[in-house]
């Protein structure tokens, strides 16, 4: 069995983040990553692909997805995670291609920010449908395969906003809080089948963070105990760990990968 050794030096916050050798073995594994065309999702997909996995990259943006998948030799699958038929078609494609599903990463998300008295039904439904609905639909669709093979890993992406709230994001906060409850419940339900279900709560430098004015961004970074936003690759590190054999006895956990902002 081939072992994957990963080494990199990354520039973060003006300095060099030195990364020690990390060993994970995903050789031959079948992995689904949603919201994989960019940002944290792309970093997660890249990590698994580099480790030898066959990665099925799911996103709604066909053009950007196909370019991203070509770069890492992933399989692009255009789908709406809030649509049951789309989700079931993705899972059927993966099973036809690989015969099994080893890891599911529910990362897809959208924003439709607005204070509650201006928030429309459509924007409420869209955000919950993608974040929480997508997490539910993919987990449900993958579970028969997990049960048959008596093994599986599910990693969901939630947010500190789901616990703390944030002005203008009642829909997003509700969805992320729901993912926490969903993670803990499905961890209990699927444990008997050898399946672990965990979540990460990230705080990464994404395009959304990059769009914040520099002065405000500096204020936000100063509120983080470690003094910076994470690189998306650091979220991929946490996901890879939770998917690995090293985390076989961890389930129902929400792992804050946030530089201490949730302390």
N, C-alpha and C positions, 0 to 999 in steps of 0.2 A: 504494500500500500504506500503510495507516494505521500511524502510529507511536504507541506508547503511552508517555506520560511520567508517571512516578509520583513524587509528592512527599508526604512525611509527616513530622510531628514525633511521636515516640513517647516516652512516659514510661517510663524503664527505670531500675530501681535507685535511685529517688528523684530522678533528674535527667532532663533532656530529651536524647534521642538525636536529633540533627539529621541528617536524611537528605538527601543531595544528590539531584538529579534523576537517575533511572535510566531508561534507554530500552531496552525490549525490544519485539520485534514478534512477537506470537503471533496476529495477526488471522487468523481462519479456521482455526486449528490445532485438531486433534482430540487431546484430552488425557485420559488415564485417571489418576486418583489414588486409590489404595486407602487405607483407614483415614481417610477424608475427613470424617467427621462431626464431628470435634472436634480441638483442639490443633494440632499441627504440620501434620497432613494437611489440616485446614480452611484454615489459613493458606496452604498451597501451592495448594490449589484456588482460593482467593480471588484469589491473585496471577495465576494463569493466566486466570481469568474476567475480571478487571479489564483484562487485556492483550488481550482480544478473542477468546480461545480458547473453543471449546465443550468444557466440562469434564464428564466423566462421573465422578461421585463414588461410589465403591464403599465400602460398609461393611455390617457385620452388623446394626447397630442401626437398624432401619427408621425408627422415630419420630424419633430425633434426626437421622438423615441427611436425612429429608425437610424438616425445618425448616431445617437448614443449607443445603441445596441451594436452597430457596426464597429465602433471603436473598441469594444471589449469582447466581441464575439458572443454576445448574448442573443437571445431569441426575442424579437419585438412582437408584442401582442397588443394590438389596440383594443381597448375595452373601456366601458363605463362601469366602474366598480359598484355603482348604486343600482345597476340593472342585473337582476337575477339571471336572465338568459345569457348576458355577456359573461358573467362570472362562471357560470356552469360550462360555457363553451371554452373558456380558458383552461379550466381544470381538466376537461375532456381532452383538450389538445396536449396538455402536459402528460396525462396518463397514456395517451396513444403513443407519444414520443418516447417516454421514459419508463412507463409501467409503474411508477410510484412517485410520491411527492415526499420529500424529506424535510423541507423547510418552507414555511410561509412567513413572509414579512409584510405586514399590513401597514403601509406607509402613506398611501394616497391621501391627499387632502386638498381642500380649496378654502379660500377666504371670501366671505361676503359680509364685511364689517359694517355695522350700523347700530346706533343706540336703539334700545328695545322699542321705543315708541315710533321709530321710523322703519323698523325691520319688517320686511314683507314676508308673507307665507312662503313665497318661492325661495327667498334667500335662506330662511330658516330650514326649509325642507332640503335644499341643495347641500348645505353644509353638513347636516346630520346624515343625509343620504350617502355622501361620499366618505366621511370620516367613520362614523359609527356603523352605518349601513354596509359600507364596503368591508369593514372588519368582520362584521357578522356574516355576510354572504360568503366571503372567501373561506372563513373558518368552517362554516357549515358545509360548504362544497368539498373541502379537503378532508373532512373528518372520516368519511367512509374509507378512504385510502389509508389514513393514519390507523384506523382501527384494524384494518385487514393486515397491515404489516406490523402492528403492535409497537409503533414507534412514530415520533414526529416532533417537530419543533415549530411553535408559533411565537413570533415576536411582533408585538403591536407597538405603534408609535403614538404616545399620548403627549401631554403637555402639562407643565406647572399651572397653566391657565385653567386647566380642568379642576384644580383644587383652590386656586387663589382668585380666579375671575379676572376680567380685564374689561375696562370700559369700551363699549362698542363691539364686544365679542361674545354676547350671550349665547349665540348659536354655536360658535366654536368651543366655548367653555363647556357647554352642555354636552357636546359631542365628545370632547376629550375626557370629561368626567365619566361619561357613559362607557368609554373604552376601558377605563380603570376597573369599573364594576364588571364589565364583560370579561376582562382578563382574569380576574380573580374567580369568577364563577366557572368559566370554561376550564380553568386550571383544575378545579375540583372535579368537574365532570369528566375530563379526559385523562386524568392521572392514571386511572385503572387500565388504560390502553397504552401506557408507556409514552404518553404525549405530555410535554411540558409547554406551558403557556405563560409567557412573561411580556413585559413592556419596558420600553425606555422612555424617559422624559427628557428630551434634548434641549440644548441651548446653543445652536450652531449658527455660524455665519452663512446665511442663505441669501438668495436674491432679495428676499423681503427685508432682511436686516441691512443689506448693502444699500437699499433705497432710502434708508433713514438718513436725515441730514447729519453731517459729521458731528455737530455740537451735541445733538440729542443722542447720537450713537455713543459718544464718549461718556455721557452721563449714565447711560444704560450699562456700559461696560464697567464703569466705576462701581456700580452697585453689585457686581458679581465678585464674590470673594477672591477668585483667581484672577480677576482683573481683565478678562477678555472673553469674547465669544469663542466657541470651539470651532475647529475646522470640521467640515462634514465627515472627513475620514475618521475622526474620533468617535463619531456616532456609529460608524461601520465597525470599529473595533469592538464596541459594546455588543452590537448585534451578533457579530461573529462569535464572541465568547458565549452568549446565551444560546446560540445554535450548536455549539460544540459539545463534545463529550465531557469537557471540563465542567459544564454546567448541568450535567445530567440529574443532579439532585436539587436543582433550583426550579421552583415553579410558583406561579401566582405572585411574582415580585414585580414591582414597578421600580426600575433602576434609574435614579436621577443621574443623567450625564450632563450636568448643567453648571459646573464650576462652582457649586455651592450656593446658587441663587435661591434654592428652596430651603436652605437651612433656617 
